[in-house]
Amino acid sequence: MAKASDYRIVTFQRQPGLWRANMTPIVPPATIMRGAAIRGFVTAEDSKSEEDALIAANRAIRQLDV
């Protein structure tokens, strides 16, 4: 299970009232190998608030098998 502290989470408003979050791993540049690292991903569903988007991001990170 991945830890949220290993990711940078940025929320953004797609449309008025629709929020998503982008999660990017915090990795030192020397450890990134071509094709072996996730560069980032966005929550699959829209959320009704910024707080809900953060909750969805944390849930998505916990579901990763790292």
N, C-alpha and C positions, 0 to 999 in steps of 0.2 A: 504494500500500500504506500503510495507516494504521500509526501508531506506538503501542506500548503505553503510552508515557509521556504520551500525550494523553488517556488514559482512567483513571478511578478504578475499580479492581477490588475487589469485595467478595464473599467466599465465604460460603456459608451451607449448613447441613445441612438437607436436606428431610426426611429420615428417618434413623434410625441407619444409618450406612454409605453414605448417598447424598448427595453434595455437588454443588452447582452454583455458578456464579459470575455476578454481575451486573456488566456493564460500562457505565459512564456517561461520556460525553465531558466533559472538563474544558474548558469554554467560558466566557469572560467573559459575563455576562448581557446586555451591550449588543449582542453579535453574534448572539444567538438571534432568528430571525425565525419568525413563526408558520408552521408546516408545513414549514419548511426544515431543521430540525435533528432528529437522532435523540436522544431523551431518554434512552435506555438499552435494553439488551437482556440476556437471560439465555442462558447456554449451552444448547444444544439437548438434550444428553445428560447423564444423571447420571454422576458420577465416583465412584470408590471411596474417594478420599481428598481432603483439602483441596488438597494439592499437585497432584494430577491435575486438579482443577477450575481451578486457576490456569494450568496448562499449556493446558488447553482454551480458557480465556479468551484467552490470548495468541495462540493459533492462530486463533481467531475474529476477533480484531482485525486480525491480519496479512492475513486474507482480504478485509477491507473495501476497497472501491474508494472512496477519499475524494479 
